[in-house]
């Protein structure tokens, strides 16, 4: 029987006695916590998967989703505006960048939701401050930790691989008060850590002798050993799956290839956080933005085909955001400077495809920026409540009206 039997199946097959016989202790712990939660009237987290994709640097939303029917767009962007003849038209007013053919195909299938004019009150043009705001979901700075970390604080914390980060540094979004999210530069790091017997032996030995039951040391020891057990299972499963699609050798291609391996082999993993940069296009934007947005679209297109092939397409969505949009008018260096509102995307078979919100209003700008109409926390709230089985009121500190995106 697979070590990765789902905890729902474990509960159905006879509770803790059965779980202890068919699965590692860390999975038994998860199932035990689930049953306690159910007995108290709680609910299990959904078996859906959320992939969060961060476009670092401030993606230019107007050259991603092009208002080609608006003459002001070309007046304000005489050199970097996408010529209408090249735009991939997806409505009578809006189109996509010509490098995004795979995403345009998904849009036509109803698998891409584009939320327009997303932002927050009193926008900040600092990369670091604005990214902190998006990752903490707290524009006023009153909420500590990250929005995903706070979500994990409210759900079962006994699953060490519930969320994983593909990042050299741990994003603020994954920081919780009690939750701990492992982050790796690549999946090879997991396999190298566990695949080396000496390294694993050392990691286990440094836990020391078993501490007194019920002590803080014992809790920490058990958590660390549980995490190592979980990584062992994950590393073993990763070797048994080879992605079927072709992914380019670039940050997006490599990232989504690894995400596909995680989703296909680790049913305990519910959240994967991935980021890549380069979107700070102050000068000579046309070439760099074309390369970046094309690589993104190609990778997402391959990923969606991968999910279809492994039978996970109904269970996975990709949430895409950037810390801010760009100024509407191009600058003197054939680029764009830091702006405010911009688009978000949700990609997957179970999103409500199409445009959400009004088209960018290029006539009523605020200090040269698009005016925000949709608070990004409304997207987070719908995702938490309707997709991953969270409690947005607790996580976000208040209730936000759900956008109809699922």
Order of alpha helices (4+ residues) and beta strands (2+ residues): alpha-alpha-alpha-beta-beta-alpha-beta-beta-alpha-beta-alpha-alpha-beta-beta-alpha-alpha-alpha-alpha-beta-alpha-beta-beta-beta-beta-alpha-alpha
